[in-house]
Amino acid sequence: MLDFKRLALIFCVFALSQTAYSQLGFSHEIGVIAGPVQFRSDFGSRDDEKTNFGNSGIGIGLVHYINFSYRADCNCYTTDTYFNDHFKLRNEISWNKTKLEHLGRWTQPDRTSDNADRLRGHTGYARNLDIGTQLEFFPLSIRSFQAYGYRIAPYVSLGVHYTSFNPEVITTYDNGTNDVGNIGDPNNFYSIWAPGSVDPAPGSTWSMVTSAGIRYKVGKLSDIVVDLRWQYYFDDWVDGLNHDLVYNKNNDWLVWLNVGYIYYLN
């Protein structure tokens, strides 16, 4: 409950800031995004491509933009400054889910040890609810793009998100004690991991988000957006696993390729 209280507080801050921007007359855009997520976690070996491409899921989101180049109160352009013509503020609420498995060479059929069976039997889900903001930079003129000076507008962005994570851990390994499926029994998981390495407790963390994408103008008040995102969490428990082996060097992170539709409100 505490995580959702924090999310609600941050959402209220966003709402107040957007109200303030509205009072200044800036225009707004809203949209929806969706696409495949590739989640990089402590499942499998980080450099194993079978693991990296196998642990994929889906992400969806709602986005809101503050457009500094146009005033909603007078249906006119704002003062012609570099910032107004090349930056937008993006606020977002999004959710992603990824099924996680131990893939790669340590779980190949020729591996017949108990530890290999433990890895094959250990699966889970990463589930994350995000709310945050990013500043997008458009190297080309936003005004010219809106006036059909060109149909494609590339951009890059950088921002911070607050993440409420709720992972799930599953094991089907039978350790011979009729305790199949007990995630609290360390004997059901890889024996080289330190005790306590598996913990599906929900929590929250901050993350850094950066992306590159393009907008394609399909109408006077609508765009299609294609965005490739990298998101790095400041926590290593987002997937419910935090072991101490040498290849567990980084916190959890993801890559998200999303496509969306953006509508100009003003």
C-alpha positions as CSV (number, residue, x, y, z in Angstrom):
1,M,0.0,0.0,0.0
2,L,2.9,2.3,0.8
3,D,4.1,2.1,-2.8
4,F,0.8,3.2,-4.2
5,K,0.6,6.0,-1.7
6,R,3.9,7.3,-3.0
7,L,2.7,6.9,-6.6
8,A,-0.4,8.8,-5.8
9,L,1.7,11.6,-4.2
10,I,3.9,11.8,-7.2
11,F,0.9,11.8,-9.5
12,C,-0.6,14.7,-7.5
13,V,2.7,16.6,-7.9
14,F,2.5,16.0,-11.7
15,A,-1.1,17.1,-11.8
16,L,-0.3,20.3,-10.0
17,S,2.7,21.0,-12.2
18,Q,0.6,20.4,-15.3
19,T,-2.1,22.8,-14.0
20,A,0.6,25.4,-13.5
21,Y,1.8,24.9,-17.1
22,S,-1.8,25.2,-18.2
23,Q,-2.1,28.6,-16.5
24,L,1.0,29.7,-18.5
25,G,-0.9,28.8,-21.6
26,F,1.2,25.9,-23.0
27,S,-0.6,23.3,-25.1
28,H,-1.0,19.6,-24.3
29,E,-0.9,16.3,-26.1
30,I,-2.0,12.8,-24.9
31,G,-1.4,9.4,-26.3
32,V,-1.1,5.6,-25.8
33,I,2.0,3.5,-26.3
34,A,2.6,-0.3,-26.4
35,G,5.3,-2.7,-27.5
36,P,7.7,-5.6,-26.6
37,V,10.0,-5.4,-23.5
38,Q,13.3,-7.2,-23.2
39,F,14.0,-7.5,-19.4
40,R,17.7,-7.9,-18.4
41,S,17.8,-9.4,-14.9
42,D,19.7,-11.9,-12.8
43,F,17.9,-14.8,-14.5
44,G,20.4,-16.7,-16.7
45,S,23.8,-15.1,-17.7
46,R,23.7,-11.5,-18.7
47,D,25.8,-11.9,-21.7
48,D,23.9,-14.9,-23.0
49,E,21.7,-13.8,-26.0
50,K,19.3,-16.7,-25.5
51,T,18.6,-15.4,-22.1
52,N,18.4,-11.8,-23.2
53,F,16.0,-12.4,-26.1
54,G,14.1,-15.2,-24.3
55,N,13.1,-13.1,-21.3
56,S,10.8,-10.8,-23.2
57,G,7.4,-9.3,-22.3
58,I,5.0,-6.5,-23.0
59,G,4.6,-2.9,-21.9
60,I,1.7,-0.4,-22.2
61,G,1.3,3.2,-21.2
62,L,-0.5,6.5,-21.2
63,V,1.6,9.6,-22.1
64,H,1.0,13.3,-21.7
65,Y,3.1,16.1,-23.3
66,I,3.5,19.7,-22.6
67,N,4.2,21.5,-25.9
68,F,6.1,24.8,-25.2
69,S,5.9,26.0,-28.8
70,Y,2.2,26.7,-28.9
71,R,-0.2,28.5,-26.6
72,A,-3.6,27.0,-25.9
73,D,-5.1,30.2,-24.6
74,C,-4.8,32.2,-27.8
75,N,-4.2,29.5,-30.4
76,C,-0.9,31.1,-31.3
77,Y,2.8,30.3,-31.2
78,T,4.7,31.1,-28.1
79,T,7.8,33.4,-28.0
80,D,10.3,32.0,-30.5
81,T,13.1,30.7,-28.2
82,Y,15.3,27.7,-28.8
83,F,13.9,25.9,-25.8
84,N,10.3,26.4,-26.9
85,D,11.0,25.2,-30.4
86,H,13.1,22.1,-29.5
87,F,11.9,20.7,-26.2
88,K,8.8,18.9,-24.9
89,L,8.0,17.6,-21.4
90,R,6.7,14.1,-21.4
91,N,4.8,12.6,-18.4
92,E,3.9,9.0,-18.4
93,I,2.1,6.2,-16.5
94,S,3.1,2.7,-17.8
95,W,3.1,-1.0,-16.9
96,N,5.2,-3.9,-18.1
97,K,5.3,-7.6,-17.4
98,T,7.9,-10.1,-18.4
99,K,8.1,-13.9,-17.8
100,L,11.5,-14.8,-16.6
101,E,13.4,-18.1,-17.1
102,H,16.9,-19.4,-16.7
103,L,18.0,-20.0,-20.3
104,G,21.3,-20.6,-22.0
105,R,24.1,-23.1,-21.5
106,W,23.6,-23.8,-17.8
107,T,20.1,-25.2,-18.5
108,Q,20.9,-27.2,-21.7
109,P,19.5,-30.8,-21.8
110,D,23.1,-32.2,-21.3
111,R,23.2,-30.5,-17.9
112,T,21.9,-33.3,-15.6
113,S,23.0,-32.0,-12.1
114,D,20.6,-31.0,-9.3
115,N,21.6,-27.4,-9.8
116,A,20.7,-27.5,-13.5
117,D,17.3,-28.9,-12.5
118,R,16.9,-26.2,-9.9
119,L,17.6,-23.5,-12.5
120,R,15.2,-25.1,-15.0
121,G,12.5,-25.3,-12.4
122,H,12.9,-21.7,-11.3
123,T,10.8,-19.2,-13.2
124,G,9.0,-16.0,-12.4
125,Y,7.5,-12.7,-13.5
126,A,8.7,-9.1,-13.4
127,R,5.7,-6.7,-13.0
128,N,6.3,-3.0,-12.8
129,L,4.1,0.1,-12.6
130,D,5.9,3.3,-13.6
131,I,5.1,7.0,-13.2
132,G,7.6,9.6,-14.3
133,T,8.7,12.4,-16.6
134,Q,11.2,12.9,-19.4
135,L,12.5,15.9,-21.3
136,E,12.5,15.3,-25.0
137,F,14.9,17.2,-27.4
138,F,14.0,17.6,-31.0
139,P,17.0,18.7,-33.2
140,L,14.6,19.9,-35.8
141,S,12.0,22.7,-35.3
142,I,8.9,21.6,-33.6
143,R,7.0,24.5,-35.2
144,S,8.0,23.5,-38.7
145,F,7.0,19.9,-37.9
146,Q,3.5,21.0,-36.8
147,A,3.2,23.1,-39.9
148,Y,4.1,20.1,-42.2
149,G,7.5,21.5,-43.0
150,Y,8.6,17.8,-42.7
151,R,6.7,14.6,-41.8
152,I,9.3,13.0,-39.6
153,A,10.8,14.5,-36.4
154,P,13.5,12.6,-34.5
155,Y,14.1,13.1,-30.8
156,V,16.1,11.9,-27.8
157,S,15.0,12.1,-24.2
158,L,16.2,11.7,-20.6
159,G,14.2,11.5,-17.4
160,V,13.4,9.8,-14.1
161,H,10.7,7.3,-13.2
162,Y,9.3,6.0,-9.9
163,T,8.7,2.3,-10.1
164,S,6.5,0.1,-8.0
165,F,7.6,-3.5,-8.6
166,N,5.7,-6.7,-7.7
167,P,7.7,-9.8,-8.8
168,E,6.5,-13.4,-8.7
169,V,8.7,-16.4,-8.0
170,I,7.8,-20.0,-9.1
171,T,9.7,-23.2,-8.6
172,T,8.8,-26.7,-9.7
173,Y,12.0,-28.4,-8.3
174,D,11.5,-31.4,-6.1
175,N,14.3,-31.7,-3.5
176,G,13.0,-35.0,-2.2
177,T,11.3,-33.6,0.9
178,N,7.8,-33.2,-0.5
179,D,8.3,-29.5,-0.5
180,V,7.8,-28.9,-4.2
181,G,6.9,-25.3,-5.0
182,N,8.0,-23.8,-1.6
183,I,9.8,-20.6,-2.5
184,G,10.8,-20.2,1.1
185,D,13.0,-23.4,1.0
186,P,16.5,-22.4,-0.2
187,N,17.1,-26.1,-1.2
188,N,14.7,-25.5,-4.1
189,F,17.0,-23.0,-5.7
190,Y,20.5,-22.9,-7.1
191,S,22.8,-24.0,-4.2
192,I,25.6,-21.6,-5.0
193,W,23.5,-18.6,-4.4
194,A,23.7,-17.1,-0.9
195,P,20.7,-17.7,1.4
196,G,18.1,-15.0,0.9
197,S,18.9,-14.4,-2.8
198,V,15.3,-15.1,-3.8
199,D,12.7,-12.7,-2.5
200,P,9.5,-11.8,-4.3
201,A,8.5,-9.1,-1.9
202,P,7.0,-6.0,-3.6
203,G,8.9,-2.8,-3.3
204,S,9.7,0.5,-5.0
205,T,12.7,2.2,-6.5
206,W,13.7,5.1,-8.8
207,S,15.0,4.5,-12.3
208,M,16.7,6.5,-15.1
209,V,15.1,6.5,-18.5
210,T,16.6,7.5,-21.8
211,S,15.2,6.9,-25.3
212,A,15.5,7.8,-28.9
213,G,12.6,7.9,-31.3
214,I,10.8,9.6,-34.2
215,R,7.4,11.2,-34.6
216,Y,5.6,10.8,-37.9
217,K,2.8,13.3,-38.7
218,V,-0.4,11.6,-39.8
219,G,-2.8,14.5,-39.4
220,K,-3.0,18.1,-38.3
221,L,-3.6,17.0,-34.7
222,S,-2.1,13.6,-34.6
223,D,1.3,11.8,-34.8
224,I,2.6,8.3,-34.7
225,V,5.6,7.8,-32.4
226,V,8.2,5.0,-32.4
227,D,10.4,5.0,-29.3
228,L,13.3,2.8,-28.2
229,R,13.8,3.1,-24.5
230,W,16.5,2.0,-22.0
231,Q,15.5,2.0,-18.4
232,Y,17.9,1.3,-15.5
233,Y,16.5,0.6,-12.1
234,F,18.4,1.7,-8.9
235,D,17.6,-1.6,-7.3
236,D,18.5,-5.3,-8.0
237,W,15.3,-6.8,-6.5
238,V,12.9,-5.8,-9.4
239,D,12.9,-9.4,-10.6
240,G,12.7,-11.0,-7.2
241,L,16.3,-12.4,-7.5
242,N,19.6,-10.8,-6.2
243,H,22.3,-13.4,-6.0
244,D,26.0,-12.7,-5.4
245,L,27.7,-14.4,-8.3
246,V,30.3,-12.6,-10.4
247,Y,28.0,-11.9,-13.3
248,N,25.5,-10.1,-11.1
249,K,27.3,-6.8,-11.6
250,N,24.4,-4.5,-12.5
251,N,21.0,-3.7,-11.2
252,D,18.0,-4.8,-13.3
253,W,17.2,-2.9,-16.5
254,L,15.1,-3.2,-19.6
255,V,14.9,-2.2,-23.3
256,W,11.4,-1.3,-24.5
257,L,10.5,-0.8,-28.2
258,N,7.1,0.9,-28.2
259,V,4.8,2.4,-30.8
260,G,2.1,4.9,-30.0
261,Y,-0.5,7.4,-31.1
262,I,-0.4,11.0,-30.0
263,Y,-3.3,13.5,-30.2
264,Y,-3.0,17.3,-29.8
265,L,-5.6,18.6,-27.4
266,N,-5.0,22.3,-28.3
